[in-house]
């Protein structure tokens, strides 16, 4: 009887020990790395539309607006590096009056007041997007292209 009781205690102790070993985990994965599947799908759709505007239609105002929507709504988007490059290039090319849309079609609201950006403001915004790409995503396949754009502008790079 004592042997059975002792074996039962050893058996219970042996199978409950691994459960206690994992008791230190109090939270799941880092929230900044979690991605909402619906938000990712929406951001991917916006990226594809932005690429269509950017590459096929040369509509840089529309491409920039879509990119800004992704950046604001889903900063953890898995392809945010591509979005930053497109936003940077769109801004720079609007500063140079390239494309089929006039830069004054880009309207932002400051309070209840509409305002458009100057060429210099578009340029600064483009440099900011490209610097963010270079700084935050140094291993991205788009970083080399961003550095090249910045080099052509002789803009100060952030390291």
C-alpha positions as CSV (number, residue, x, y, z in Angstrom):
1,X,0.0,0.0,0.0
2,X,2.8,2.4,0.9
3,X,4.6,1.6,-2.3
4,X,1.6,2.3,-4.4
5,X,1.0,5.6,-2.6
6,X,4.7,6.5,-3.0
7,X,4.6,5.6,-6.7
8,X,1.4,7.6,-7.2
9,X,3.1,10.7,-5.6
10,X,6.2,10.3,-7.8
11,X,4.0,9.8,-10.9
12,X,1.9,13.0,-10.1
13,X,5.0,15.0,-9.4
14,X,6.7,13.9,-12.6
15,X,3.8,14.9,-14.8
16,X,3.0,18.2,-13.1
17,X,6.6,19.5,-13.1
18,X,6.8,20.6,-16.8
19,X,3.6,22.6,-16.4
20,X,5.1,24.7,-13.7
21,X,8.3,25.2,-15.8
22,X,6.4,27.3,-18.3
23,X,4.5,29.4,-15.7
24,X,6.8,32.5,-16.2
25,X,5.2,33.4,-19.5
26,X,2.6,36.1,-18.7
27,X,2.0,37.6,-22.1
28,X,1.9,36.6,-25.7
29,X,4.0,37.9,-28.6
30,X,5.1,41.6,-28.8
31,X,1.9,43.5,-29.9
32,X,3.9,45.5,-32.4
33,X,4.6,42.4,-34.4
34,X,1.0,41.2,-34.5
35,X,-0.9,41.8,-37.7
36,X,-4.6,41.9,-38.2
37,X,-5.4,39.8,-41.3
38,X,-8.2,42.1,-42.4
39,X,-6.0,45.2,-42.1
40,X,-3.2,43.5,-43.9
41,X,-5.6,42.6,-46.8
42,X,-6.9,46.1,-46.9
43,X,-3.4,47.5,-46.9
44,X,-2.3,45.1,-49.6
45,X,-5.2,46.3,-51.7
46,X,-4.3,49.9,-51.2
47,X,-0.7,49.1,-52.1
48,X,-1.7,47.5,-55.4
49,X,-4.0,50.4,-56.3
50,X,-1.1,52.8,-55.4
51,X,1.3,50.9,-57.6
52,X,-1.3,51.1,-60.4
53,X,-1.5,54.9,-60.0
54,X,2.2,55.3,-59.7
55,X,3.5,53.0,-62.5
56,X,0.8,52.9,-65.1
57,X,-1.1,56.2,-64.7
58,X,1.7,58.5,-63.4
59,X,-0.9,59.8,-60.9
60,X,1.5,60.7,-58.1
61,X,-1.0,62.6,-56.0
62,X,-3.3,59.5,-55.9
63,X,-0.4,57.2,-55.2
64,X,0.8,59.4,-52.4
65,X,-2.7,59.6,-50.8
66,X,-3.0,55.7,-50.9
67,X,0.5,55.4,-49.4
68,X,-0.3,57.8,-46.6
69,X,-3.5,55.9,-45.9
70,X,-1.4,52.7,-45.4
71,X,1.2,54.4,-43.3
72,X,-1.4,56.0,-41.0
73,X,-3.7,53.0,-40.7
74,X,-1.2,50.1,-40.6
75,X,2.3,51.1,-39.7
76,X,3.2,47.5,-39.1
77,X,2.2,46.4,-42.6
78,X,4.5,43.7,-43.8
79,X,5.4,45.7,-47.0
80,X,5.7,49.1,-45.4
81,X,9.2,49.5,-46.8
82,X,7.8,49.4,-50.3
83,X,5.1,51.9,-49.3
84,X,7.7,54.3,-47.9
85,X,9.7,54.2,-51.1
86,X,6.6,54.9,-53.3
87,X,5.5,57.7,-51.0
88,X,9.0,59.2,-51.1
89,X,9.3,59.0,-54.8
90,X,5.8,60.3,-55.4
91,X,6.5,63.3,-53.2
92,X,9.8,64.1,-54.9
93,X,8.3,63.8,-58.3
94,X,5.4,66.1,-57.4
95,X,8.0,68.6,-56.2
96,X,9.4,68.5,-59.7
97,X,5.9,68.7,-61.4
98,X,6.3,65.3,-62.9
99,X,3.3,63.1,-63.7
100,X,-0.1,63.6,-65.0
101,X,-1.6,65.2,-61.9
102,X,-0.8,68.7,-60.8
103,X,0.8,69.1,-57.3
104,X,-2.0,71.5,-56.3
105,X,-4.4,68.5,-56.4
106,X,-2.8,67.3,-53.2
107,X,-4.9,69.0,-50.5
108,X,-4.4,68.6,-46.8
109,X,-6.6,70.0,-44.1
110,X,-5.2,72.1,-41.3
111,X,-8.2,72.4,-38.9
112,X,-11.1,73.4,-41.3
113,X,-8.7,75.1,-43.7
114,X,-7.6,73.5,-47.0
115,X,-4.0,73.9,-48.0
116,X,-1.7,72.8,-50.7
117,X,2.0,72.1,-50.5
118,X,4.9,74.0,-52.1
119,X,7.5,72.2,-54.2
120,X,9.9,72.6,-51.2
121,X,7.4,71.0,-48.9
122,X,6.9,68.1,-51.2
123,X,10.7,67.6,-51.5
124,X,11.1,67.7,-47.7
125,X,8.2,65.2,-47.3
126,X,9.8,62.9,-49.9
127,X,13.2,63.1,-48.2
128,X,11.6,62.3,-44.8
129,X,9.9,59.1,-46.2
130,X,13.1,57.9,-47.9
131,X,15.2,58.6,-44.8
132,X,12.7,56.7,-42.7
133,X,13.0,53.7,-45.1
134,X,16.8,53.8,-44.9
135,X,16.9,54.2,-41.1
136,X,14.1,51.8,-40.1
137,X,14.5,49.1,-42.8
138,X,18.3,48.9,-43.6
139,X,17.9,45.3,-44.8
140,X,15.0,46.0,-47.2
141,X,15.4,45.4,-50.9
142,X,14.1,49.0,-51.4
143,X,16.8,50.6,-49.3
144,X,19.4,50.7,-52.1
145,X,16.9,52.5,-54.3
146,X,16.0,55.0,-51.6
147,X,19.7,55.7,-51.0
148,X,20.2,56.3,-54.7
149,X,17.2,58.8,-54.7
150,X,18.7,60.6,-51.7
151,X,22.2,60.7,-53.3
152,X,20.7,62.2,-56.4
153,X,19.1,65.0,-54.3
154,X,22.3,65.5,-52.2
155,X,20.0,65.3,-49.2
156,X,21.5,64.7,-45.7
157,X,21.1,61.1,-44.8
158,X,20.2,59.9,-41.3
159,X,22.3,57.0,-40.0
